Amino acid sequence: MGGWLRTTRKLEEREWQEIPAPPELAKALLTRRVRTQSIARDTSGALWLSPHKPACSGWRPASGSKFSYQVSHHPNIPSVIYADANGPIWLGYPHARIATLTHDNWRLYTEKDGITVGSVQVLGKVNNEIWAGGDRGTGT
């Protein structure tokens, strides 16, 4: 599938709308395959991608600008991205790790903080609480 991002689409009121990728990104995707772990859109409209590398990247369609973030001291690839409607971005990782980005500040949660789900595979919000699911169960 590799080149899906040349024209990303979103479902809005039962209609698919096209979101064009920046030309340099679309061109790069034509020449090589890019494996994407997860994708999310935040409250500002920015599209977050977790390509198969230890950083998140994406672009802001309104301005056409690209961005890249890496959690300090965390070499693993994020397996899931969750864009909270209240603003924070949540990233799930192998080995019971969850990172959150709030106002350009990263925080990493581990088993020491109570993350007991194992390798995080899904993140979501239920009743205003962040839930995680992994290979050892679910938790808040």
C-alpha positions as CSV (number, residue, x, y, z in Angstrom):
1,M,0.0,0.0,0.0
2,G,2.9,2.4,0.7
3,G,1.7,5.4,-1.3
4,W,-1.7,5.9,0.4
5,L,-0.6,9.3,1.7
6,R,-0.4,11.0,-1.7
7,T,-4.0,11.9,-1.2
8,T,-5.3,11.1,2.3
9,R,-9.1,11.1,2.8
10,K,-11.3,11.8,5.7
11,L,-14.9,10.8,6.3
12,E,-17.0,13.9,7.0
13,E,-20.8,13.7,7.2
14,R,-20.9,10.4,5.2
15,E,-18.7,11.8,2.4
16,W,-15.0,11.2,1.8
17,Q,-13.0,14.4,1.4
18,E,-9.5,14.5,0.0
19,I,-6.7,16.0,2.0
20,P,-3.7,16.6,-0.4
21,A,-0.3,15.8,1.0
22,P,2.6,18.3,0.7
23,P,4.2,17.8,-2.8
24,E,7.6,16.8,-1.3
25,L,6.0,14.1,0.9
26,A,3.9,12.8,-2.0
27,K,7.0,12.6,-4.2
28,A,8.9,10.7,-1.5
29,L,6.1,8.2,-1.1
30,L,6.1,7.5,-4.8
31,T,9.8,6.4,-4.7
32,R,9.8,4.3,-1.6
33,R,7.5,2.3,0.6
34,V,6.7,3.8,4.0
35,R,5.2,1.6,6.6
36,T,2.9,3.5,8.9
37,Q,2.0,2.1,12.4
38,S,-0.7,4.7,13.3
39,I,-2.3,7.9,12.2
40,A,-4.4,10.6,14.0
41,R,-5.6,14.1,13.5
42,D,-5.4,16.5,16.4
43,T,-7.6,19.4,17.4
44,S,-5.6,21.9,15.3
45,G,-6.1,19.7,12.2
46,A,-2.5,18.5,12.1
47,L,-2.1,14.9,10.9
48,W,0.1,12.8,13.0
49,L,1.9,9.7,11.6
50,S,3.9,7.0,13.2
51,P,6.1,5.7,10.4
52,H,8.3,2.7,11.2
53,K,10.9,4.7,13.0
54,P,11.3,6.0,16.6
55,A,9.6,9.4,16.0
56,C,6.3,10.8,14.9
57,S,6.0,13.1,12.0
58,G,3.2,14.8,10.1
59,W,1.9,17.9,8.5
60,R,-0.5,20.7,9.1
61,P,-2.7,20.9,6.0
62,A,-3.8,24.5,6.7
63,S,-0.2,25.8,6.4
64,G,1.4,22.9,4.5
65,S,4.2,22.7,7.1
66,K,5.8,19.5,8.2
67,F,6.8,18.6,11.8
68,S,8.6,15.8,13.6
69,Y,8.6,14.8,17.3
70,Q,10.7,12.2,19.2
71,V,10.2,11.3,22.8
72,S,13.5,11.9,24.6
73,H,15.3,8.8,25.6
74,H,12.7,6.5,24.0
75,P,14.1,4.5,21.0
76,N,11.0,2.4,20.3
77,I,8.5,2.9,17.5
78,P,5.1,4.2,18.7
79,S,2.5,1.5,17.9
80,V,-0.5,3.7,18.4
81,I,-1.3,7.5,18.4
82,Y,-4.4,8.9,20.1
83,A,-5.3,12.6,19.6
84,D,-7.3,13.7,22.7
85,A,-10.1,16.1,21.9
86,N,-8.8,18.2,24.9
87,G,-5.5,18.7,23.1
88,P,-2.9,16.2,24.3
89,I,-1.4,13.6,21.9
90,W,-0.9,10.1,23.4
91,L,1.6,7.5,22.1
92,G,1.6,3.9,23.0
93,Y,4.8,1.8,22.9
94,P,5.9,-1.7,23.5
95,H,7.1,-2.7,27.0
96,A,4.2,-0.9,28.9
97,R,5.1,2.6,27.9
98,I,2.8,5.5,27.1
99,A,4.0,9.0,26.3
100,T,1.9,12.2,26.2
101,L,2.6,15.5,24.5
102,T,0.9,18.5,26.1
103,H,1.8,22.1,25.2
104,D,5.2,20.9,23.7
105,N,6.1,19.0,26.9
106,W,6.6,15.2,26.9
107,R,5.8,12.9,29.8
108,L,6.6,9.2,29.7
109,Y,4.6,6.7,31.8
110,T,5.9,3.2,32.5
111,E,5.1,0.3,34.8
112,K,6.4,2.4,37.7
113,D,3.5,4.7,37.0
114,G,1.0,1.8,36.9
115,I,1.0,0.9,33.2
116,T,0.3,-2.8,33.4
117,V,-1.1,-3.6,29.9
118,G,2.1,-4.8,28.4
119,S,2.9,-3.7,24.8
120,V,0.3,-0.9,24.2
121,Q,-1.7,-1.6,21.1
122,V,-4.7,0.7,21.5
123,L,-5.5,4.0,23.3
124,G,-8.9,5.7,23.7
125,K,-11.0,7.9,25.9
126,V,-14.0,6.5,27.9
127,N,-15.9,8.7,30.4
128,N,-13.1,11.3,30.3
129,E,-10.4,8.7,31.2
130,I,-7.6,7.5,28.9
131,W,-7.7,3.7,28.5
132,A,-5.0,1.5,27.1
133,G,-5.2,-2.0,25.7
134,G,-2.2,-4.2,25.2
135,D,-1.0,-7.8,25.1
136,R,-1.7,-8.2,28.9
137,G,-5.1,-6.6,29.1
138,T,-6.7,-3.2,29.5
139,G,-6.4,-0.4,32.1
140,T,-6.8,3.3,32.8
